[in-house]
Amino acid sequence: MAPNNNRTKGSHFPLLAFLLLCLLAPLLFFRASPLHTFHDQGGNSAVTSRKVARFREWQSLQDLESLFSKEVLDVIVSNTNDVGPLSLESFRKKLSASWRVVGSKASNATNQVNEPANNVGQEKQNGKEGRFSVGHAQWTDSPAQLSRRQLIEKRKEKRAAELIREDDEAIVKLENSALEHSKSVDSAVLGKYNIWRKENENENPDSTVRLMRDQIIMAKVYLSIAKLKENLQLYQELESQLKGSQRALGEATSDADLNPRDHENIKTMGQVLSKAKEKLYDCKLVTGKLRAMLQTADERVRSLRKQSTFLSQLAAKTIPNGIHCLSMRLTIDYFLLPLEQRKFPRSENLDNPALYHYALFSDNVLAASVVVNSTIMNAKDPSKHVFHLVTDKLNFGAMNMWFLLNPPGKATINVENVDEFKWLNSSYCPVLKQLESATMKEYYFKAGHPTTTGASNLKYRNPKYLSMLNHLRFYLPQVYPKLDKILFLDDDIVVQKDLTGLWAVNLHGKVNGAVETCGESFHRFDKYLNFSNPHIAKNFDPNACGWAYGMNMFDLKVWKKKDITGIYHKWQNLNEDRVLWKLGTLPPGLMTFYGLTHPLNKSWHVLGLGYNPSIDRSEIDNAAVVHYNGNMKPWLEIAMTKYRSYWTKYVKFSHPYLQNCKLHE
């Protein structure tokens, strides 16, 4: 029994040791764990701290994203981008008052945000306790901070006000300086264009005239309403005052034209209108009367516009008194000359094809003289130039007398009467035949034609377009059968250079050498011809380029071969009822010389001086010929002043005939 007892006692010691080891092992494990952590921190403390901080920041931002809206997060991001790592203090300051949350919910959210930061670096949190506290205190300013912020805002506002005041003072100083300087400037030079002058501060210097006109308009309105409502006394008062205002205003266009006593009239009219408004004003009636007056004024403007168009066309086609006087005086003196003194020298040159021949058809003595003078004065060898003038019987004597008195130097000149061309009759010429028809006479010469005052076709209703002086250009081989080439000139051109180079231009088998006038969409065939007519549509291209009469080189040999005159007759006969083109010589010329025109360099012939005020000056100066095509001819009062000098330089205004007829520059 004794041995068994000893084994039992021995077996209890290992059991107790095992139990003791189980109790002490955890303690030893937990004691060793901080030492192990300390050693790890000693080796990688910096790296681990950064990693933990980044993890805590990332976790905090994830919590913020679930707690706050986009506006709050934008504040956090902008703060991080501008000033570096996230600062909850600056984040709190950037939030507006409407975003400051109070209560337990805000406190809990704040704690959730800041708890990771407290776990990362306790020493940093302790260092910042003086600046802010965790929880609800973060979202409200202390009294000292609030007072400081208010003081800063006041200083900013005060500084901004000072800067604005200084800027205003600087502007006032500049304006005063400019005003003082303007007083020393000669007002006769600058006048009202000096914006700094005080006397020109009134933007409407003619306000009195406008006021009187407005008063007259309203007086007419109330006058008609007074008559409608049978208010005789007020009607008479308005009528009397209206006549007085109209007399006072008269033809005045500015306040300077008014009489100082007219201000009393304005005052009286104002009182009468005020009285009329009191007794007669009716919105519907006044509106209706003003509308009726506006419609009447509009109709009157249209009528005056038509009248203006008619008068401008009349002025363009009428011979001025001075030129008519010149023609009459020259004609009288011509028929007083003996027959032997009426002949021009060097008549043998008229049929010499080796010379330079010009064709000029005109009934204007002064215009024809400018063409001849300008050509001769710019010619290198005037003796080789021959001028063939054709006029009508009314101006035949005047044209002869002028060039007998003023011969063109060594050049040859001859004047003929178109009415003496016996071969040019109605049986041969379609234009003369059409002129004999009743419909053509009615179209041109019958008074009171229903569309005579129309602006669109008015310029084509001039009998001059049927004058044979215009259509004679289609009969050049018949007029000058012995010539090979001839340069055709209009009487409204001025020659500025020697033109003999035109005879050397190769026309490449074409008949007509001319300057083209078409632009992108201007002066093409569809402007002149009626392409709705099948005769036109199947024979011509609507986009074909037009060209100009005025200076044209014609090859008379090719002309005869192509029978150009026969082509002209064909189209003229088809246009008896004016269905192919409107009247004139350019449309039939485009058709007759279609495919037979050689384009010349534009510097030979510059057009538009009779209607276009924007021609480049250098283009005019470099041109061989300038053309006053259009209504504003240089011998008319309506001529453009800027271009007139190119023409007047070739007029002998000192000539006794011109002085007697009061023709001057």
C-alpha positions as CSV (number, residue, x, y, z in Angstrom):
1,M,0.0,0.0,0.0
2,A,2.9,2.3,0.9
3,P,4.4,2.2,-2.7
4,N,1.1,3.1,-4.2
5,N,0.7,6.1,-2.0
6,N,4.1,7.5,-3.0
7,R,3.3,7.2,-6.7
8,T,0.1,9.1,-6.2
9,K,1.9,12.0,-4.4
10,G,4.6,12.1,-7.2
11,S,2.0,12.4,-9.9
12,H,0.4,15.6,-8.4
13,F,3.5,17.8,-9.0
14,P,3.5,17.6,-12.8
15,L,-0.1,18.4,-12.8
16,L,0.4,21.5,-10.7
17,A,3.3,22.6,-12.8
18,F,1.3,22.3,-15.9
19,L,-1.5,24.4,-14.4
20,L,0.9,27.0,-13.3
21,L,2.5,27.2,-16.7
22,C,-1.0,27.7,-18.3
23,L,-1.7,30.6,-16.0
24,L,1.7,32.3,-16.4
25,A,2.1,31.8,-20.2
26,P,-0.5,34.5,-21.2
27,L,1.0,36.9,-18.8
28,L,4.5,36.3,-20.2
29,F,3.1,36.6,-23.8
30,F,1.3,39.9,-23.1
31,R,4.4,41.2,-21.3
32,A,6.7,40.3,-24.2
33,S,4.3,41.8,-26.9
34,P,4.9,45.5,-26.0
35,L,8.7,44.9,-26.1
36,H,8.3,43.4,-29.5
37,T,6.3,46.3,-30.7
38,F,8.8,48.7,-29.3
39,H,11.6,47.0,-31.1
40,D,9.6,47.2,-34.4
41,Q,9.0,50.8,-33.9
42,G,12.6,51.4,-33.3
43,G,13.4,50.0,-36.7
44,N,10.6,51.4,-38.9
45,S,9.0,54.0,-36.7
46,A,8.9,56.8,-39.4
47,V,7.5,54.6,-42.2
48,T,4.9,53.0,-39.9
49,S,3.8,56.4,-38.6
50,R,3.2,57.7,-42.1
51,K,1.4,54.6,-43.2
52,V,-0.9,54.7,-40.1
53,A,-1.5,58.4,-40.6
54,R,-2.4,57.9,-44.3
55,F,-4.7,55.1,-43.3
56,R,-6.4,57.1,-40.6
57,E,-6.8,60.1,-43.1
58,W,-8.3,57.9,-45.7
59,Q,-10.7,56.3,-43.2
60,S,-11.6,59.8,-42.0
61,L,-12.4,61.0,-45.5
62,Q,-14.5,57.9,-46.1
63,D,-16.4,58.7,-43.0
64,L,-16.7,62.4,-44.1
65,E,-18.0,61.4,-47.5
66,S,-20.9,59.5,-45.9
67,L,-21.6,62.3,-43.4
68,F,-21.4,65.5,-45.4
69,S,-22.6,66.9,-48.7
70,K,-20.6,67.8,-51.8
71,E,-20.2,71.5,-50.7
72,V,-18.5,70.6,-47.5
73,L,-16.2,68.1,-49.3
74,D,-15.3,70.8,-51.9
75,V,-14.2,73.0,-49.0
76,I,-12.0,70.2,-47.7
77,V,-10.4,69.5,-51.1
78,S,-9.7,73.2,-51.8
79,N,-8.2,73.6,-48.4
80,T,-5.9,70.6,-49.0
81,N,-4.9,71.9,-52.5
82,D,-4.2,75.4,-51.4
83,V,-2.5,75.1,-47.9
84,G,-1.4,71.5,-47.7
85,P,-2.7,68.7,-45.4
86,L,-6.2,68.8,-44.0
87,S,-6.7,71.2,-41.1
88,L,-10.0,70.8,-39.3
89,E,-9.6,74.3,-37.9
90,S,-9.4,75.9,-41.3
91,F,-12.2,73.6,-42.5
92,R,-14.4,74.8,-39.7
93,K,-13.6,78.5,-40.5
94,K,-14.5,78.1,-44.2
95,L,-17.9,76.7,-43.5
96,S,-20.7,79.3,-43.7
97,A,-23.0,79.8,-40.7
98,S,-25.7,77.8,-42.5
99,W,-23.4,74.7,-42.4
100,R,-22.6,74.9,-38.7
101,V,-24.4,72.0,-37.1
102,V,-25.3,72.0,-33.4
103,G,-26.7,69.2,-31.2
104,S,-25.8,65.7,-30.4
105,K,-25.9,64.5,-34.0
106,A,-23.2,67.1,-34.9
107,S,-21.2,66.2,-31.9
108,N,-21.2,62.5,-32.7
109,A,-20.2,63.1,-36.3
110,T,-17.4,65.3,-35.2
111,N,-16.2,62.7,-32.8
112,Q,-16.2,60.1,-35.6
113,V,-14.1,62.3,-37.7
114,N,-11.6,63.1,-35.0
115,E,-11.2,59.8,-33.2
116,P,-8.8,58.4,-35.8
117,A,-6.6,61.5,-35.5
118,N,-6.5,61.1,-31.7
119,N,-5.3,57.4,-32.1
120,V,-2.6,58.3,-34.6
121,G,-0.7,61.0,-32.6
122,Q,-1.7,61.8,-29.1
123,E,1.1,64.2,-28.7
124,K,0.0,66.3,-31.7
125,Q,-3.6,66.3,-30.5
126,N,-2.4,67.6,-27.1
127,G,-0.4,70.3,-28.8
128,K,-3.4,71.6,-30.7
129,E,-5.8,71.7,-27.7
130,G,-5.0,75.3,-27.3
131,R,-6.4,76.1,-30.7
132,F,-9.5,74.0,-30.8
133,S,-11.3,71.3,-28.8
134,V,-12.8,68.0,-30.0
135,G,-16.5,67.8,-30.5
136,H,-19.1,70.6,-30.5
137,A,-16.5,73.3,-29.7
138,Q,-14.9,72.8,-33.1
139,W,-18.0,74.2,-35.0
140,T,-18.4,77.5,-33.1
141,D,-16.1,80.5,-32.7
142,S,-15.0,81.8,-29.4
143,P,-15.9,85.4,-28.6
144,A,-12.3,86.5,-29.1
145,Q,-12.1,84.8,-32.5
146,L,-15.5,86.3,-33.6
147,S,-14.4,89.7,-32.5
148,R,-11.1,89.4,-34.4
149,R,-12.9,88.3,-37.6
150,Q,-15.3,91.2,-37.4
151,L,-12.4,93.6,-36.9
152,I,-10.7,92.1,-40.0
153,E,-13.9,92.5,-42.1
154,K,-14.3,96.1,-41.0
155,R,-10.7,96.9,-42.0
156,K,-11.2,95.3,-45.4
157,E,-14.4,97.3,-46.1
158,K,-12.7,100.5,-45.0
159,R,-9.7,99.9,-47.3
160,A,-12.0,99.1,-50.2
161,A,-13.9,102.4,-49.6
162,E,-10.6,104.3,-49.5
163,L,-9.5,102.8,-52.8
164,I,-12.8,103.6,-54.5
165,R,-12.7,107.2,-53.2
166,E,-9.1,107.6,-54.5
167,D,-10.1,106.3,-57.9
168,D,-13.0,108.7,-58.2
169,E,-10.8,111.6,-57.1
170,A,-8.3,110.6,-59.8
171,I,-11.0,110.5,-62.5
172,V,-12.4,113.9,-61.5
173,K,-8.9,115.4,-61.6
174,L,-8.4,114.0,-65.2
175,E,-11.7,115.5,-66.3
176,N,-11.0,118.9,-64.8
177,S,-7.6,118.9,-66.4
178,A,-9.1,118.1,-69.8
179,L,-11.7,120.8,-69.4
180,E,-9.0,123.4,-68.6
181,H,-6.9,122.2,-71.5
182,S,-9.9,122.4,-73.9
183,K,-10.5,126.1,-73.0
184,S,-7.1,126.9,-74.4
185,V,-7.8,125.2,-77.7
186,D,-9.1,127.2,-80.7
187,S,-12.8,126.4,-80.8
188,A,-13.0,127.6,-84.4
189,V,-11.0,124.5,-85.3
190,L,-12.6,121.9,-83.1
191,G,-16.0,123.4,-82.7
192,K,-18.7,121.0,-81.5
193,Y,-16.4,118.0,-82.2
194,N,-14.5,118.7,-78.9
195,I,-16.4,116.4,-76.5
196,W,-14.9,118.2,-73.5
197,R,-16.4,121.6,-74.2
198,K,-19.2,122.4,-71.8
199,E,-21.2,124.4,-74.3
200,N,-21.6,121.2,-76.3
201,E,-23.0,119.0,-73.6
202,N,-26.5,119.3,-75.1
203,E,-26.8,116.3,-77.4
204,N,-29.7,117.8,-79.3
205,P,-28.8,121.4,-80.2
206,D,-32.0,121.8,-82.4
207,S,-34.4,120.7,-79.7
208,T,-36.5,123.9,-80.1
209,V,-37.2,123.2,-83.7
210,R,-38.1,119.6,-83.0
211,L,-40.4,120.7,-80.1
212,M,-42.2,123.1,-82.4
213,R,-42.7,120.4,-85.0
214,D,-44.1,118.0,-82.4
215,Q,-46.5,120.7,-81.2
216,I,-47.7,121.3,-84.7
217,I,-48.4,117.6,-85.2
218,M,-50.4,117.4,-81.9
219,A,-52.2,120.6,-82.7
220,K,-53.4,119.0,-86.0
221,V,-54.6,115.9,-84.2
222,Y,-56.6,117.9,-81.6
223,L,-57.8,120.2,-84.3
224,S,-59.5,117.3,-86.1
225,I,-60.9,115.9,-82.8
226,A,-62.3,119.3,-81.9
227,K,-64.0,119.5,-85.2
228,L,-65.4,116.0,-84.7
229,K,-66.7,116.8,-81.3
230,E,-68.0,120.2,-82.4
231,N,-66.0,122.2,-79.9
232,L,-65.9,125.4,-82.0
233,Q,-64.2,127.6,-79.5
234,L,-61.2,125.2,-78.9
235,Y,-61.1,124.5,-82.7
236,Q,-60.7,128.2,-83.5
237,E,-58.1,128.6,-80.8
238,L,-56.1,125.6,-82.0
239,E,-56.3,126.8,-85.6
240,S,-55.1,130.2,-84.8
241,Q,-52.2,129.0,-82.7
242,L,-51.3,126.4,-85.4
243,K,-51.0,129.0,-88.1
244,G,-48.8,131.1,-85.8
245,S,-46.5,128.2,-85.1
246,Q,-46.2,127.3,-88.8
247,R,-45.3,130.8,-89.7
248,A,-42.8,131.0,-86.9
249,L,-41.2,127.7,-87.9
250,G,-41.2,128.5,-91.6
251,E,-38.2,126.8,-93.3
252,A,-36.1,126.7,-90.2
253,T,-34.0,123.5,-89.8
254,S,-32.0,124.5,-86.7
255,D,-32.5,126.6,-83.6
256,A,-30.2,129.3,-85.0
257,D,-32.8,130.0,-87.7
258,L,-35.5,130.8,-85.2
259,N,-36.5,134.2,-83.9
260,P,-35.9,134.7,-80.1
261,R,-39.6,135.8,-79.9
262,D,-40.7,132.4,-81.0
263,H,-40.2,131.0,-77.5
264,E,-43.3,132.9,-76.4
265,N,-45.2,131.2,-79.2
266,I,-44.0,127.8,-78.0
267,K,-45.2,128.6,-74.5
268,T,-48.6,129.7,-75.7
269,M,-48.9,126.6,-77.9
270,G,-48.1,124.4,-74.9
271,Q,-50.9,126.0,-72.9
272,V,-53.4,125.5,-75.7
273,L,-52.4,121.9,-76.2
274,S,-52.7,121.3,-72.4
275,K,-56.2,122.7,-72.5
276,A,-57.0,120.5,-75.5
277,K,-55.7,117.4,-73.8
278,E,-57.9,118.1,-70.8
279,K,-61.1,118.4,-72.9
280,L,-60.5,116.3,-76.0
281,Y,-58.1,113.5,-75.2
282,D,-59.3,110.1,-76.2
283,C,-56.6,107.4,-76.6
284,K,-58.4,105.6,-79.4
285,L,-59.1,108.8,-81.4
286,V,-55.6,110.2,-80.9
287,T,-54.0,106.9,-82.0
288,G,-56.2,106.7,-85.1
289,K,-55.4,110.3,-86.1
290,L,-51.7,109.8,-85.7
291,R,-51.9,106.5,-87.7
292,A,-53.7,108.3,-90.5
293,M,-51.2,111.2,-90.5
294,L,-48.3,108.6,-90.7
295,Q,-50.0,106.9,-93.6
296,T,-50.5,110.2,-95.4
297,A,-46.8,111.1,-94.8
298,D,-45.7,107.7,-96.1
299,E,-47.7,108.2,-99.3
300,R,-46.3,111.7,-99.7
301,V,-42.7,110.4,-99.3
302,R,-43.3,107.7,-102.0
303,S,-44.7,110.4,-104.3
304,L,-41.8,112.7,-103.7
305,R,-39.4,109.8,-104.3
306,K,-40.9,109.1,-107.7
307,Q,-40.8,112.8,-108.5
308,S,-37.2,113.0,-107.5
309,T,-36.3,110.1,-109.8
310,F,-38.1,111.7,-112.7
311,L,-36.4,115.0,-112.1
312,S,-33.0,113.4,-111.8
313,Q,-33.6,111.6,-115.1
314,L,-34.8,114.8,-116.7
315,A,-31.7,116.6,-115.4
316,A,-29.4,113.9,-116.8
317,K,-31.0,114.0,-120.3
318,T,-31.6,117.8,-120.6
319,I,-29.0,120.1,-122.2
320,P,-28.0,122.9,-119.7
321,N,-28.8,126.5,-120.7
322,G,-25.2,127.4,-121.1
323,I,-24.5,124.6,-123.6
324,H,-27.7,125.4,-125.4
325,C,-26.6,129.0,-125.6
326,L,-23.2,128.0,-126.9
327,S,-24.8,125.9,-129.6
328,M,-27.1,128.6,-130.7
329,R,-24.4,131.3,-130.9
330,L,-22.0,129.0,-132.8
331,T,-24.8,128.0,-135.3
332,I,-25.6,131.6,-136.1
333,D,-22.0,132.5,-136.7
334,Y,-21.5,129.4,-138.8
335,F,-24.2,130.3,-141.3
336,L,-22.7,133.8,-141.5
337,L,-19.4,132.3,-142.8
338,P,-18.8,132.2,-146.5
339,L,-18.9,128.7,-148.0
340,E,-15.2,128.6,-148.7
341,Q,-14.4,129.1,-145.0
342,R,-16.5,126.2,-143.9
343,K,-14.1,123.5,-144.9
344,F,-11.6,121.7,-142.7
345,P,-7.9,121.2,-143.9
346,R,-6.3,117.8,-144.6
347,S,-9.4,116.1,-145.9
348,E,-7.2,113.6,-147.8
349,N,-6.5,111.9,-144.4
350,L,-10.1,110.9,-143.9
351,D,-9.8,107.6,-145.9
352,N,-6.2,106.8,-145.1
353,P,-6.2,103.4,-143.3
354,A,-2.6,103.8,-142.2
355,L,-3.7,106.6,-139.7
356,Y,-5.4,106.3,-136.3
357,H,-9.2,106.9,-136.9
358,Y,-11.7,107.8,-134.2
359,A,-15.5,107.8,-134.5
360,L,-17.4,110.2,-132.2
361,F,-21.2,110.6,-132.5
362,S,-22.6,113.5,-130.4
363,D,-25.0,116.4,-130.2
364,N,-23.1,118.1,-127.4
365,V,-20.5,120.6,-128.6
366,L,-18.7,121.1,-125.3
367,A,-18.5,117.3,-124.6
368,A,-17.2,116.6,-128.1
369,S,-14.5,119.3,-127.7
370,V,-13.2,117.7,-124.5
371,V,-12.9,114.3,-126.1
372,V,-10.9,115.7,-129.0
373,N,-8.8,118.0,-126.9
374,S,-7.9,115.3,-124.4
375,T,-7.0,112.9,-127.1
376,I,-4.7,115.3,-128.9
377,M,-3.0,116.7,-125.8
378,N,-2.0,113.1,-124.8
379,A,-1.1,111.9,-128.2
380,K,2.6,111.3,-129.1
381,D,2.1,112.3,-132.7
382,P,-1.2,114.3,-133.2
383,S,-0.7,114.5,-137.0
384,K,-1.5,110.8,-137.3
385,H,-4.9,111.1,-135.6
386,V,-8.2,111.5,-137.6
387,F,-11.5,112.4,-135.9
388,H,-14.8,111.5,-137.6
389,L,-17.6,113.5,-135.9
390,V,-21.2,112.9,-136.7
391,T,-24.0,115.0,-135.2
392,D,-27.7,115.9,-136.0
393,K,-28.9,118.8,-138.1
394,L,-29.6,121.0,-135.1
395,N,-26.0,120.9,-133.9
396,F,-24.3,120.5,-137.3
397,G,-23.5,124.2,-137.7
398,A,-22.4,124.6,-134.0
399,M,-20.1,121.6,-134.2
400,N,-18.4,122.8,-137.4
401,M,-18.0,126.4,-136.1
402,W,-16.4,125.3,-132.9
403,F,-13.7,123.2,-134.5
404,L,-13.1,125.8,-137.2
405,L,-12.4,128.3,-134.5
406,N,-10.5,125.8,-132.3
407,P,-8.7,123.4,-134.7
408,P,-7.1,120.3,-133.1
409,G,-3.6,121.2,-133.9
410,K,-2.0,119.0,-136.6
411,A,-4.8,116.4,-136.3
412,T,-7.5,115.9,-138.9
413,I,-11.1,116.4,-138.1
414,N,-14.4,116.2,-140.1
415,V,-18.0,116.8,-139.1
416,E,-21.0,115.1,-140.8
417,N,-24.8,115.3,-140.5
418,V,-26.5,112.0,-139.7
419,D,-29.7,113.3,-141.5
420,E,-27.7,113.5,-144.7
421,F,-27.1,109.7,-144.8
422,K,-29.8,108.9,-147.4
423,W,-29.1,105.2,-147.2
424,L,-30.1,105.2,-143.5
425,N,-33.9,105.0,-143.9
426,S,-36.9,103.1,-142.5
427,S,-36.7,100.4,-145.3
428,Y,-33.2,99.5,-144.2
429,C,-33.0,100.4,-140.6
430,P,-35.4,98.5,-138.1
431,V,-35.2,101.3,-135.5
432,L,-36.4,103.9,-137.9
433,K,-39.2,101.6,-139.1
434,Q,-40.3,100.9,-135.5
435,L,-40.3,104.6,-134.7
436,E,-43.0,105.1,-137.4
437,S,-45.3,102.6,-135.7
438,A,-48.3,103.9,-133.7
439,T,-47.4,101.8,-130.6
440,M,-43.9,103.1,-130.4
441,K,-45.1,106.7,-130.8
442,E,-47.6,106.2,-128.0
443,Y,-45.0,104.6,-125.8
444,Y,-42.6,107.5,-126.1
445,F,-44.5,110.6,-127.0
446,K,-48.1,110.3,-125.7
447,A,-48.7,112.5,-122.7
448,G,-50.3,111.0,-119.6
449,H,-49.0,107.5,-120.2
450,P,-50.1,105.4,-117.2
451,T,-46.6,104.3,-116.3
452,T,-44.7,107.4,-117.4
453,T,-43.9,108.4,-113.8
454,G,-42.8,105.0,-112.8
455,A,-39.2,104.9,-111.6
456,S,-38.2,101.4,-112.9
457,N,-38.6,102.1,-116.7
458,L,-38.4,105.9,-116.7
459,K,-34.9,106.2,-118.1
460,Y,-35.8,103.9,-121.0
461,R,-38.7,106.1,-122.0
462,N,-36.5,108.7,-123.5
463,P,-36.6,109.2,-127.3
464,K,-32.9,109.7,-127.3
465,Y,-32.5,105.9,-127.1
466,L,-34.0,105.8,-130.6
467,S,-31.8,108.5,-131.9
468,M,-29.7,107.4,-134.8
469,L,-26.7,108.9,-133.2
470,N,-26.9,106.1,-130.7
471,H,-27.7,103.3,-133.2
472,L,-25.1,104.6,-135.8
473,R,-22.4,102.5,-134.1
474,F,-24.0,99.4,-135.7
475,Y,-23.3,100.9,-139.2
476,L,-19.6,101.7,-139.0
477,P,-18.6,99.9,-142.2
478,Q,-21.3,101.7,-144.1
479,V,-20.3,105.1,-142.8
480,Y,-16.5,104.4,-143.2
481,P,-16.2,101.8,-146.0
482,K,-12.5,102.5,-146.8
483,L,-11.2,102.0,-143.2
484,D,-9.9,98.8,-141.7
485,K,-10.0,99.7,-138.0
486,I,-11.6,102.5,-136.0
487,L,-11.8,103.4,-132.3
488,F,-15.3,104.3,-131.2
489,L,-15.5,106.9,-128.4
490,D,-18.5,108.2,-126.4
491,D,-18.8,111.9,-125.8
492,D,-18.8,111.5,-122.0
493,I,-15.2,110.2,-121.8
494,V,-11.8,111.8,-121.1
495,V,-8.6,110.5,-122.7
496,Q,-5.6,110.6,-120.3
497,K,-2.9,108.7,-122.3
498,D,-1.8,108.0,-125.8
499,L,-4.2,105.5,-127.4
500,T,-2.2,104.4,-130.4
501,G,-1.3,101.1,-128.5
502,L,-4.9,100.0,-129.1
503,W,-4.3,99.6,-132.8
504,A,-1.5,97.1,-132.0
505,V,-3.7,94.9,-129.8
506,N,-4.4,91.5,-131.4
507,L,-8.1,90.9,-131.4
508,H,-7.7,87.2,-132.3
509,G,-10.2,87.3,-135.1
510,K,-12.8,89.0,-133.0
511,V,-14.7,92.1,-134.1
512,N,-14.9,94.1,-130.9
513,G,-12.2,95.0,-128.4
514,A,-13.8,96.1,-125.1
515,V,-13.3,96.2,-121.4
516,E,-15.4,93.6,-119.5
517,T,-17.6,95.0,-116.7
518,C,-18.9,91.9,-114.9
519,G,-18.1,91.1,-111.3
520,E,-19.2,88.1,-109.3
521,S,-22.9,88.7,-110.2
522,F,-23.0,92.1,-111.8
523,H,-23.3,93.2,-115.4
524,R,-23.9,89.8,-116.8
525,F,-26.3,89.0,-119.7
526,D,-29.2,88.1,-117.4
527,K,-29.2,91.7,-116.2
528,Y,-29.9,93.1,-119.7
529,L,-31.8,90.4,-121.5
530,N,-35.1,88.6,-120.9
531,F,-34.2,85.0,-120.5
532,S,-37.8,83.9,-120.1
533,N,-38.1,84.4,-123.8
534,P,-37.1,81.2,-125.8
535,H,-35.1,83.2,-128.4
536,I,-32.9,84.6,-125.6
537,A,-32.7,81.4,-123.6
538,K,-31.5,79.1,-126.4
539,N,-29.0,81.5,-127.9
540,F,-27.2,83.1,-124.9
541,D,-25.6,82.2,-121.6
542,P,-27.2,84.2,-118.7
543,N,-23.8,84.2,-116.9
544,A,-21.9,85.5,-119.9
545,C,-19.8,88.6,-119.0
546,G,-21.0,92.0,-120.2
547,W,-18.7,94.7,-121.6
548,A,-18.9,98.4,-121.9
549,Y,-19.4,100.8,-124.8
550,G,-17.5,104.1,-124.6
551,M,-14.1,103.0,-125.9
552,N,-14.3,100.1,-128.4
553,M,-11.8,99.0,-131.0
554,F,-13.7,97.6,-134.1
555,D,-12.0,95.5,-136.8
556,L,-14.1,96.6,-139.8
557,K,-12.7,93.9,-142.1
558,V,-13.9,91.1,-139.8
559,W,-17.1,93.0,-139.3
560,K,-18.0,92.8,-142.9
561,K,-17.1,89.1,-143.1
562,K,-19.3,88.3,-140.1
563,D,-22.1,90.6,-141.3
564,I,-22.5,92.2,-137.9
565,T,-25.0,94.7,-139.2
566,G,-27.2,91.9,-140.5
567,I,-27.1,90.2,-137.0
568,Y,-28.1,93.5,-135.4
569,H,-31.1,93.8,-137.8
570,K,-32.2,90.3,-137.0
571,W,-32.4,90.9,-133.2
572,Q,-33.8,94.4,-133.6
573,N,-36.7,93.1,-135.7
574,L,-37.5,90.4,-133.1
575,N,-37.6,93.1,-130.4
576,E,-40.3,95.2,-132.0
577,D,-42.6,94.7,-129.0
578,R,-39.7,95.1,-126.6
579,V,-40.0,91.5,-125.3
580,L,-36.3,90.6,-125.6
581,W,-34.7,93.6,-123.9
582,K,-35.4,97.1,-122.7
583,L,-34.4,99.9,-125.0
584,G,-30.9,101.1,-125.5
585,T,-27.9,100.1,-127.5
586,L,-26.0,98.0,-125.0
587,P,-28.4,95.0,-124.9
588,P,-28.4,94.6,-128.7
589,G,-24.7,95.2,-128.7
590,L,-24.2,92.3,-126.3
591,M,-26.3,90.1,-128.5
592,T,-24.8,91.2,-131.8
593,F,-21.2,90.8,-130.7
594,Y,-21.8,87.7,-128.6
595,G,-18.7,85.5,-129.0
596,L,-17.0,88.2,-131.1
597,T,-15.6,90.4,-128.3
598,H,-12.0,90.4,-127.2
599,P,-11.5,91.6,-123.6
600,L,-9.1,94.5,-123.2
601,N,-7.0,95.3,-120.1
602,K,-9.1,97.2,-117.6
603,S,-6.6,100.0,-117.4
604,W,-7.6,101.1,-120.9
605,H,-11.1,102.1,-119.8
606,V,-12.3,102.9,-116.2
607,L,-16.0,103.4,-115.9
608,G,-18.4,104.7,-113.2
609,L,-17.4,108.3,-112.8
610,G,-21.1,109.3,-113.4
611,Y,-22.6,107.2,-110.6
612,N,-19.9,105.5,-108.4
613,P,-18.4,107.7,-105.7
614,S,-16.0,105.1,-104.4
615,I,-13.7,104.5,-107.3
616,D,-10.0,104.3,-106.2
617,R,-8.1,107.4,-107.1
618,S,-5.1,105.5,-108.3
619,E,-7.2,103.5,-110.6
620,I,-8.5,106.7,-112.2
621,D,-5.1,108.2,-112.5
622,N,-3.6,105.1,-114.2
623,A,-6.5,104.8,-116.7
624,A,-6.0,105.6,-120.4
625,V,-9.7,106.6,-120.6
626,V,-12.1,107.6,-117.8
627,H,-15.8,107.3,-118.5
628,Y,-18.6,109.3,-116.9
629,N,-21.3,106.8,-117.6
630,G,-24.4,107.3,-115.5
631,N,-26.6,110.3,-114.8
632,M,-24.0,112.6,-113.2
633,K,-22.3,113.9,-116.3
634,P,-19.4,116.3,-115.8
635,W,-21.1,119.2,-117.6
636,L,-24.2,119.0,-115.3
637,E,-24.8,120.6,-112.0
638,I,-25.5,117.2,-110.5
639,A,-22.0,116.0,-111.4
640,M,-19.8,114.6,-108.6
641,T,-17.3,117.3,-107.6
642,K,-14.5,114.8,-106.8
643,Y,-14.4,113.6,-110.4
644,R,-15.3,116.8,-112.3
645,S,-11.7,118.2,-112.4
646,Y,-10.6,115.3,-114.8
647,W,-13.0,116.8,-117.3
648,T,-12.8,120.5,-116.7
649,K,-9.0,120.6,-117.2
650,Y,-9.7,120.2,-121.0
651,V,-12.3,122.9,-121.2
652,K,-11.2,126.4,-122.4
653,F,-13.3,128.4,-119.9
654,S,-11.5,131.6,-121.0
655,H,-13.0,131.3,-124.5
656,P,-15.2,134.3,-125.4
657,Y,-18.1,132.0,-126.4
658,L,-18.1,130.2,-123.1
659,Q,-17.9,133.4,-121.1
660,N,-20.8,135.0,-123.1
661,C,-22.9,131.9,-122.3
662,K,-21.8,132.0,-118.6
663,L,-20.1,128.6,-118.7
664,H,-17.5,128.5,-115.9
665,E,-15.8,126.0,-113.6
